[in-house]
Each structure stands twice: as C-alpha cells, then as structure tokens.
Amino acid sequence: MQQPQFKKDKLVSVLKDFINSINSNSQVTADMSALIEATSQLPLASFNYWEHLIRSEFYFPQNAVTPPKWRLWSKPKELLTWLDLINGDGYKREKTLRTLAGAAPNSFFFLLAIRRLNDWVPQVRDAARQKLPDIAIATNPAFVVEALCVALSNWHSWGRIEHADKEILLQIICEKKVAELLIDKLITSSCGPMPSLLSQLGRTSILDGEMMEISTSAIQPSVRAKAYRSLFEGKSSWIEGRKWEWTDKAYCKGRLKPIISDRRLLVKTPSLDLIKSAAKDRSAIVRRISAEILIRDIEKLGVIARELAENFATDKSKAVSERGRFALKQLDELGCTNSSQIEK
C-alpha cells in the first residue's frame, strides 16, 4: 500500500534530526517532542509499514546511533528511548521495557509496546507481560483504545503470543475507562475493522450488557449484524487462530482454517423481540439475519410468524425476500401437516 509521501518524508526528516540530537548532545534524556508529533499523525492501519520504515532509518548500520569519539573514554550512560522497543538488539528491547516508566506518549508507541508480546525473544515477551499493565494505567485511555483496536484485529495471526500474554491485554480491556471508550468506538465508528474488534472483545463480558445497544445504534451495518447474531445465538464467537488443513495431499494443496472459540453471553433477550427489532433495521444485512432466525424458530413463534414472513417476502432486498418466501412456504407446509393431523 503506497503511503502519503509527505508523511513519509516528514517522519524520515524527524528521525534524522532525532538521531543527530542523540549523537551531538550530552543530554540525559532525549527530546522526542517532534517525533511524538509526527507519529501521532500516522494512520495505525498501516502500522507495519511505519514500524519497518523507522527500523530501517534508525537501526540500519549506516544510521546506528553512536556517541561522539571524544565521549567514548567516559563511558556515558546508555540512552534508551521508546524507539528502542524495536531495536535490533533483543537485550536492549528487554531493557527498554523494564526501564521506561510512565505513560506512552501516544497510541503509536503504546502499540509498539503491545507488539512486544509477539516478540521473537522470550525474555522480551516476559518483560512486556510484566510492564504493559502499568504502562496502560499511566497512559491516556484514548491512546490505549486506539492501539488496542489495531492489535486485537490482528493478534490471531501473531504466532508467538501466548495465552498469558492475551490475558494481559484482556485485563487492560476490562479497565472501566478503556471499556467505555471501546464500546463507544464500536458504536460511533463509520469505518475500520469494528466487526473483528467486536468479535475479539467478546472474549470478555464487557459487551454483554451493551450488546442490544450496539445492535441498534452502531453506525456500521456489519457491527449491528454481528451484535444481533450474538444475541440470537446467546454467545460471542471469535477467531482464536488458524491451522493448516490439507485439501489434497497428493497435489500438496491446502488452506489455513480458522479456529473458532466462543463464550456464552451473560444476558438473554427474547427471540421474538430481537426478530422484530432486526426486521426494522435499515440494512439488508441485518434484516437477512432476522429472516434466517425466523426460519430457524418458525415453529416456536406462533401466529406472528406469518406476519413477519409476509413482510420479509416483500422486502426490496432479494436476499431477504427469498428467505421470506421460503418462510411462507414452510408455514403453508406446517399448516397442511397440522390439518392432516386434526382430520385423523
């Protein structure tokens, strides 16, 4: 994906100034204000690109940060910054995590810290596991939420993250202010991987009491549809990971099959109320789910089932109207069956 050139140029320029300031000054702490401002403007959806760019500019041998020769004899104290979370030296990544204190300066750097839970060095993952809760508590909750939205949408593809690491993130998610902001983001976001986020947040119970509001108020139709389906099924489901499945070993063909996990919701809403609510939704995606549930529960709904089926049969969406006509056909067959039984 081609990134806006001006953002790339600005970031590279700021990084070079930062490198020069470390090389030339005898400062105890590095001035990262310009770098924080530049990274705050980067879209986190392209985080992999920006992280790779920073690493290539900051840590390649020709750009390596080294102190001036006249300072070598004095063995100055090693200067570690938030950028050292992606240092090529695993010892420095671990030391950075254990040394840095206080809040992450923005969502970009907090996401750098989260990504260390998938680090290829076990000691770095252990340091991240220990330090992330404290960093999260000190950090602006809005920064935490923005970083979590990106991490949770992708962590099922992280090959080195362990169960204990996931528990740390779930612990952060359940913090009251973080949970409130996550729920608000699910409802108000008009773009982004919100359905995936909704699925991953289903690992916890923070959404259970808010699921009905999400299903009726979320801006994205796919989020409303996912929330309705969770309520209809009485459970939340998410992708835990993926495993390889052979489809034809003779020709070495296969695919990555998703591993699905689920959890029962702590709330229960009457099926009929949900069907009626979803049937009025402005999106055909949601109305289709309502029609599918009507077909599933048609024998339990009684006389209201025909009224709902007739409404679905005249829906402007072909996918919905087909299901409505199928429901009417089912009702007719049930009526004939019931009449035959009465005659006997």
RATA-V757361 format. One record per backbone hydrogen bond with DSSP energy under -1.0 kcal/mol. CO is the residue of the C=O (numbers start at 0). NH is the residue of the N-H. Records with the same first field share a line. If there is no record, write none. Layout:
# RATA-V757361
CO=NH ; NH
This chain:
# RATA-V757361
3=7
4=8
5=9
6=10
7=11
8=12
9=13
10=14
11=15
12=16
13=17
14=18
15=19
16=20
17=21
18=22
19=23
20=24
31=35
32=36
33=37
34=38
35=39
38=41
42=45
43=46
45=49
46=50
47=51
48=52
49=53
50=54
51=55
52=56
53=57
54=58
59=62
67=70
68=71
71=74
80=83
81=84
82=85
83=86
88=92
89=93
90=94
91=95
92=96
93=97
94=98
95=99
105=109
106=110
107=111
108=112
109=113
110=114
112=115
113=116
114=117
115=118
120=124
121=125
122=126
123=127
124=128
125=129
126=130
127=131
130=134
131=135
132=136
133=137
134=138
139=143
140=144
141=145
142=146
143=147
144=148
145=149
146=150
147=151
150=153 ; 154
153=156
154=157
161=165
162=166
163=167
164=168
165=169
166=170
167=171
168=172
169=173
171=174
174=178
175=179
176=180
177=181
178=182
179=183
180=184
181=185
182=186
183=187
184=188
186=218
191=193
192=196
193=197
194=198
195=199
196=200
199=202
200=203
206=209 ; 210
209=213
210=214
211=215
212=216
213=217
219=223
220=224
221=225
222=226
223=227
224=228
225=229
226=230
227=231
228=232
229=233 ; 234
233=264
235=262
237=260
240=258
242=256
244=254
247=252
248=251
252=246 ; 247
254=244
256=242
258=239
260=237
262=235
269=273
270=274
271=275
272=276
273=277
274=278
277=280
282=286
283=287
284=288
285=289
286=290
287=291
288=292
289=293
290=294
291=295
292=296
296=299 ; 300
301=304
303=307
304=308
305=309
306=310
307=311
308=312
311=314
316=320
317=321
318=322
319=323
320=324
321=325
322=326
323=327
324=328
325=329
326=330
327=331
328=332
329=333
330=334
331=335
332=336
333=337
334=338
335=339
336=340
337=341
338=342
339=343
